[in-house]
Amino acid sequence: MIEVEHLSKIYGSTPAITDVTFNVEEGEILGFLGPNGAGKTTTMRILSGYLPATNGTAKIAGFDVHENSLSVRQKIGYLPENPPLYPEMTVEGFLFFVARIKGVPAGDRAEKVKIALAKCNLSDRRHTIIRKLSKGYKQRVGIAQAIVHDPPAIILDEPTVGLDPRQIIDVRNLIKSLAGSHTIILSTHILPEVSMTCNRVAIINKGKVVATNTPENLMSQLTGGSGYELEIGGETNLAKQILQQLADVSLVESIPTVAANGMPLPENRACLRVVTQPGSEPGSNIAAILLQADFQLYEMRRVSATLEDVFLQLTTEEKKLESTDTAETTEGEV
């Protein structure tokens, strides 16, 4: 549905994005994740036809964004970071206005507006003046204007910025309900948005896409992300040597910690992080080998990489993770 290949945008001598490539299949929600200033909004503006690219191509529903700009705009719904609302209009009046300028036939407008109101839970606010709405409801109106012409693709740029927790949950559920019948790109720097809403993730940093995959695959690829944390009694260095002998253990390291009451651990105790090979479950072997060597095992808990770990590693280090374009997955390409 959405194909982006080697997209670049340069302002003077400053590159905003460089060689950005990703695809989104029909009905998917792609989380376009990156820190502020990474190039998310620039990419979204190019896809929506608001900005021209310096190099590369982008296609939506088979139409080239540059060569067939009007056709692309008919196929997309776009919600910029600041919703384009007319505050003195009613919700319903505004949606009728948007439907008209987006080319919805006159005979279909009432039904299209009714559907958009229902999808965005705005039916009971249809006669409300937009300026009187809360921030959360204004965001819903912004999404409603993006879908009122029933586009196959929807581009949402930071749709939950400035919302309170209840409003964020409402907008998140709304976005999830649109999947399947619409292909969605959700641009954000808020990690829970991606992990709770999106099928796939593309992480952009300093204008370059550094990873594209499902959240689960990204977390499994993160080196040092999965394993166990132990609190043991005994000689720490000897415990490290013993654990390192296990076939499924890739790294053993000491970690600073305190007891549950906030006080430092007793001198004869230490905490270790045991990093394991992807897909392995050596927990029982770890416990057994320590007990056989007469170590005391006070606590053992499984730890795994989170999307936050992936994000921090990829945006603070010059590193790329294997993407679905080269890695074999059960999900197919983005």
N, C-alpha and C positions, 0 to 999 in steps of 0.2 A: 504493500500500500504506500509506504514512504521509503524512498531510496535516496540516501545522501552519500555522495562519492567525492572524496578529496576536496571538500569545501574549504575555502580560505577567504578571509576578509582582512584587508590591510587598510589602515587609516594612515595616510602619509607613508611613514617608514615603520609604523608600529603595527604588528600583526595582532588582530583581535582573536582570530581562530586560524588554525593551520592544519590542513589535510584531515579535516573531520569526515569520518566515514562511519555510517551505521544504517541499518535497515529496520523497519518495523512491519511485522506481518499484520494482516487484516484482523481486527478484533482485539489486538493486544494493547496493553498499557505499558509504555516504555518510560521509565524514570530517567530523566536527563539530569544527572546529579553533579554538582560541582560547587566549590567555594565561590564567594562573591568575587566578581571580576574574572571568572574562569572562561567566559565566552558563551554562557548559556543563552542570555537574552539576544546576543548578536545572532546566534544560530537560529533561534525562534523567529526573529525578525526577517531573516533571509527566507526561511521556509514559508512565512506568511506573505511574502512578496513586498514587505515594507522596505527592505534593504536589498540592493544587488550584491551578489558575491563577487569577489575579485577573481577567484578561480574555482573550478570544480562545478559539479552539477547537483541538482536536487530535483526529484520527481515525486509528485503526489498523485495517486490514482492514475499513473501513467503520463501525466502532464508535466513538462519541464517548467519549473518555477519561473525561470527567466524568459523563456520563449513563449509560454502560454500562461502568462500571469493571471489574466481574467478567468480562464478556465480553472486554474488552481484555486483562486479565491472562491469560486462557486463550490469547490469540493472541500473546503476547510472551514472550521469555526475557530476563531482566535480570541483568546482572553489574555490581553497583556497584563502586566503586573498591576497597573492601575486601570480598573474596569472603565470602559468608555461609555459612561452613563449620562443621561440628561436629567438632572435632579428635579426639574419642575414638571416632568411628565409622570403619568401613572405607570405602574409596572406594565399593565396590559397595553396601554397606548404606546409605550416605548417599544415593546416587542412587535406590535403591528408595524411601527415605523421601520424597525430593523428588517422585518420580513419583506417589506416593500422594497427597500433599497438593496436587499440581497436577491431580488428577482423572484420571490415566491409568487406564483400566480394569484390574482385577486381572489379567485374562488377557493383557494387552498389556505389562505392566510389564517382564517379563524381556527381551522383545525390544527394547523401547525403551532399557532400560539397557545392553544389549549393544551397540546401535548407538551410543549416546552414548560408551561406553567406547572403541569402535573409532575413532570420528571424532576423539576427543581423545587417541588413542594412550595409553590408560590400561589396556588389557586386562591387561597384565602387572603392574599395580599394584592390581588390583581388590580384593585382600584386605589391602592395606596400610592401617595406621591413618593417618588424614589428618595428624595432628600430626607424623608421622615423614617426611612428604614435604618435598621442597625447595620453595622459593618458586615456581619454575616449574611444578612438578607441581600445587601447590595452585591456581595460576591455571588450569591445565587442568581441574581438578575444578570450579572456579567456572564455567568455560564449559560443562562437561558438564551441570551442574545447570540452566544456562540453556536447554539444547537438548534435555533428556531427554524432554520432552513434545512435541517436534517442532513448535515454534511457527513460524508464517510470518515473524515479525519478531523480531529480536534486537537488544538495546540493550546496548552494552558501554561502560562508563565507565572510561577510563584503564586498559585491560587489561594494559599492559606496564610499569606503574610499578613500580620496584624490582627488575626482572629484570636478569640479566646479558645480555651480547650474544647468547650462544647461546640462552638462553631466549626472548629477544625474537624471534629469527628463527623459533623453533619455534612460538610463539604467533601470530606474523604469518602463517606458512604455514597454520596451523590456521584462522584467520579467513578467509583467501582461499579455502580449500577449502569453506567453508560458503556462499559466494556462489552465487547461482543458485537453490538450493533454499531459501534464506532471504534476507530483506531485512534488511540490517544497518546500524545507526548506530553508528559508532565515534567516541566522544568522546575527544579527546586534545589535548595541547599539544606532542606530539613530532612534528616535521615528517616524518622518514623513515617514520613509521607511515602517514601519509596518502599520500605520493608512491608508496610501494611496495605499498599495500594497496587504496586506495579508487578507485572509478570517478569519484566526484564529491566536491566539497569545499564545505562551508558554513563561512565564517569569521565568528566572532562576536567582537565587541570592545565592552567596556563595556555589555554587555547587549543589543546590537543586531547583527543579521546584516548585515555590510558587503559580502559577496560570496558568490555561489553559482554554481558552474560546474565544469567538469572542470579538473583541475590544468593541463592543456595550455593551455586557453583562458584561464585566469587568468594564466598566465605570459606568453601572447602579448599580453594587454591591458595589462600593466604598462608604463607609460611609462618610457622610458629604460632598458629592461631588455635589449634585444638590439642587437648591433652588433659592433664590432671594437675591439681594443686594438692600438695601433701603437707601435713604437719607431723613431723617425726621426732623421736627422741633417740639420740645416739650420735656417732661421729658423722658429721655432714659429708665430708669429702669421701669417706668410704661408701656412704649410701649412694652418692653420685656415681662412683665407679661401678657399683653393683647394678644400678638401674640402667646405666649406659650399655651394659652387655645384652640387654633384651633386644631382640631383633626388630620389634616395632617401635622402639624408642629412638628418636632422632636427636633429642637434646634434653639435658637435665641442667637446671640452673637454680641458684638460690634466689629467693625473692624476699624483700623486707615485708614484715607484717607485725601485727600486734594481736594479743589475745582478745577474746570477745568482750572483756571488760575495758578494753582500751589501753591496758598496760602492756609493756613489752613482754615477750615470751620469756620463760625461764631460760637460764643459760644452756641447759642440756637439750633444748628443743630448737628446731629450725623448720623453715618452710621451703619447699622445693616446687618448682614448676617442671613437669615432665611433658615435653612436646612429643606427640606420637605421629606416626605415619598416617597419611590420609586413608580413611576407611578401616583403620585397625581399631581393635577393642582390647588392649592389653591390661585393662584394669585389674582383673583377677591375678594376672601374673605379677604385676607390680606389687600388689599387697602380699602375695605369697612369698616372693623373693626377699622382701624386707623382713617379714616375720620369721622366715627360716634363718635369716642372718641375725636374729635377736634384736632387731630395731623395734621401738615402740611406734605404732601407727595411731596417732590421736585423731587425725581427720584426713579424709580423702574425698575430693569432689571433682567432678568432671567440669572442664571449662571448654568453651568453643569460641571460635571467632565470630564476631558480630559484623554487621554492615558498617558500624562505626569504625571497627578495627581496619576493615578494608579501605574505607574512605580516608582515614588518617594516614595509613601507610602509602596509599597511592598519591595523595596530595601533599605529602611532606618529603617523599623520596622520589628520585628519578627512576621510576620503575613502572613496568607495564605487566599486567596479568594477561594470561592467555584468554583470547576472546572466542566467542562462538564461531567466528569466521574461520578459525583454524582448529579449534578444539572440537572433539566429538562429544556431543551431548545428546540426550534423549528428547530435547525440546525442538530441535531444528534451528535454523538461522533466525536471527532477529529480523 
